[in-house]
C-alpha cells in the first residue's frame, strides 16, 4: 500500500472510531503491523496532526489540519447522519463504510457543540431485515468500470436459469431495498438492459472504452424510461380511470 494511502486510511480510522482507540484496533483497521502504525502516528504528528495518547493507552485525534472548519445546522447534521445510516440497508459494505468515513471527516471539522450534537442524533434509519440475494462478484470493480467508462464482461443467469456471456457498457448502479441493479448498454443485443448484480456469476474487465459517450447514453436511457412511464399512465387513463369531477 502506498504511504500516502496508508496515512489517509489511518486518519479516517482516527476520525471514525470511538476514542481513545487502541493501537491494535488501528492496526487492524488499516491492515498494517503495530510497528508500522507507531511510525505512521509519528509521521502524522510531524506533519502537524495533533494526536493525543500513547501506546498502551490509545489515541485521540484532537486537531486535523487536513480539514477546514465547517458549520452545519442541527437539522442539516441530522439529515447527513440519517442518509449515511440508511446505507447499511443496501447490503454494500464498502459503500456503507465509505459513508461512515466521510461522515467522520465532516464531524471532525465541526465546532465542539455541533460535534457533540451529531453524537446524539435523534433520527435513525431502520427497516425490517430482508433476505437480500447474495452478491458474489466484486461490486468495486463494477463501480470502477462505471467511473472509468470501460466495458465489463459478465456471465449472467436470468430468471429462467439460462446463462449467457456478454459485454456491457455499465452506465450506473441502481440501489433498492431488495436488490442492486446495473444499467448498461449490451453490446450483444445492441440495446439497453438492466441486470441484477446478484445474478452475475462472473465479472471481468473488458477492453472497450465508451468515453465520452456515457452521459449521452444515460440521457437517452432516462428519456426512454420517462416516455414508457408516460405511455403507461396514458393507457391507464384510457382504460377507464375518468378524471375527477370538480363541484362548482
Number of C-alpha atoms within 10 A of each C-alpha: 8 6 9 9 11 16 18 13 17 22 22 20 22 24 23 20 17 11 13 15 18 18 21 16 14 22 18 12 15 19 14 15 13 16 10 11 21 14 11 17 20 13 13 17 13 10 11 12 18 16 18 14 15 14 11 9 11 17 20 18 19 12 14 18 11 12 12 10 13 11 14 15 9 14 12 11 21 20 15 17 21 17 16 21 18 16 20 18 20 16 20 15 13 12 16 18 15 14 20 21 21 16 21 18 20 20 24 22 19 19 13 11 8 16 19 12 14 19 11 9 15 10 13 14 13 11 9 6 8 10 8 14 14 11 17 13 17 12 18 12 14 23 16 13 21 22 14 15 20 21 25 22 17 21 16 21 18 13 9 6 9 8 14 11 15 14 22 25 27 28 26 18 19 13 15 11 12 13 17 21 17 20 20 25 21 17 14 10 11 9 11 19 16 16 17 19 24 17 22 20 15 14 20 16 15 15 11 13 15 17 11 10 12 22 13 10 16 18 10 13 19 12 11 12 11 12 12 12 12 11 12 12 12 12 12 12 12 10 9 8 10 9 7 6 6 5 4 3
